[in-house]
Amino acid sequence: MFEYLGLMILLIGCWLLQIMMSYLQHKNYQKVINENKHRSSGFLGVGVSKAKYNLGKGVVLIVVTDASDNILDFREMSGVTVFSRFKVKKEFIGKKTTEIINEIKNQRRVQAFEQALAFINNEKSK
């Protein structure tokens, strides 16, 4: 039993670190959502695209558009680990959503963007 004590302590430490980093990632997500929720105008959409069997890079997009489909904010979090944070993608801000769908090359990003647009269009129709 005591010969594996060091290994058990290491595993428990890694598990606690993963819990803490997941919590910090969740707080970052909440902060970004709240920043965009309190805008005076615009429509907020969130899109998520996971890797198959959770064995690869996932993508979370937060997109804010105005009434004429111009992008006001575009943030992406992608990665495999809990160390990922949202990054502003300035190359998409100010463009129309129809332009961007053709510029995006990554399939997972396209899926997340389409999901975010579906949420935005749902909000517009209310």
Secondary structure by P-SEA (a helix, b strand, c coil): cccaaaaaaaaaaaaaaaaaaaaaaaaaaaaaaaaaaaccbbbbbbbbbbccccccbbbbbbbbbcccccccbbbbbbcccccbbbbbccccccccaaaaaaacccaaaaaaaaaaaaaaaaaaac
